[in-house]
Amino acid sequence: MTTVLVIDDSPSEMAKFRDMLARHSFQVLEATNGEQGCQMAADHLPDVILMDVVMPEMNGFQATRKITRGKTTAHIPVIMISTKNQETDRVWGKRQGAKEYMNKPVEENSLVDIIRKVTE
């Protein structure tokens, strides 16, 4: 079973991701901020991470950089998912190590396809 760590500070967004992922039999871990997400990534080594960008304290760009450059977590693919939809945001996310960058709201089948693609 594929384990997905969702890092998002919005309870409503977290609930949407939880429901979507559960329908496709993914195991879901949840973190409500970048710092907690980085710690959970190191502790649980999920198969993939869904990363929000706009979060207090440590934003998604910073957390992605920390995870993708960490010794024990660098192999974990990060998919950034944000309302920030400028090309510069997409480029910056990829430069921090993200494998993919999606805009909210996400379409369920597209999300599942991308998760499967990056975890193959």
N, C-alpha and C positions, 0 to 999 in steps of 0.2 A: 504494500500500500504506500502510495506517495504521500509524504508529509510536507505540508505547506505552512510556512510561518508567515502570518499576515501581520504587518507592522503599520498600524493606522490609529490616529488619535480620535477618530470620530466613531462613537458607538453605533450610529446608524449605518455607516459604511462597513464597519466590522460585521454587523449582523447580515448585511447583503452578501459579503464575501463568504461568511460562514455558511449561509444557506446555499449559495451557488456551488461551493466546493463540496459540501456534504452530498448534494444531489449526484455528484460524479465520484463518490466514494473516496475522496481525499481526506486524510487525517489533517485536522487544522489546529495549529498552535497560534496563540494570539499575544501580541505585545502592543501596548498603547503609546509607546514613544520610542524614539531612536535608540536611546541608551539601553532600555529594557530589551529591545529587539536585538541589539548587538550581543548582549549577554545570553539571550535565549538561543541565538544562532550558534554561539560557542558551546553552550551546554547541551543542545539537542541535535545539532548538525542536521537540519531539515534538508529535504531534497531540493527545495526551491523557496525563495522568499518573495512575497509581494510587498513592495515598499511604497508607502505614501511619501510625498515630498514635503508638504507643508505641515510641520509639527513643531511644537515648542521645544526649547533647549537644543536638542540635536536634530537637525532636519534630515530629510531622506537622502540628500546628496552626501552629507557628512557620514551618515550611518552606512550608506552603500560603500563609500570609500573605505571605511574602517573594516567592513566585512570582507570586501573583495581583496583587500590587501593584508588581511590577517592570516597568520600561518595555518591555523586550523580551519578557517572558514572560506579561504580564497576559492575553493572548488565549488561553492554553493552559488548557483545562478540566481541573480536578483532581477526581478521584473519591477520596474518603477511604474506606479499607477498614480496619476495626478490630474488635478484640474488645470495645472499649468501646461498649456498646450502650444507654447511657442517653440519654434525650431531650435532656438538657443537652449531651451530647457532640455529638449530631447538630446541634443549634442552633448551638453554638460553632463546629463545623466549617464550617457554611454562612456564619457571620459572618466567618470568616477568608477566605472566597472559594471554598470548595468548591462545585461544581455538584451533586454527589450525595454521599451518605454511605451506605455499605453495611456490614453486619456480617459478620465472619468466623464460620464458613466461608462463602464465597460460592458460589452456585450458578452453574455455568458459563454457562448460557444467559442468565440474568439479567444477569450481568456483560457479556457480549457485547452484549446489547440496550442496556444503558446506555452502553457505549462508543460504539456506533453512534449513539445518540440525541444524545450531547453533541458528537459530531464532525460532525454533519450541517451 
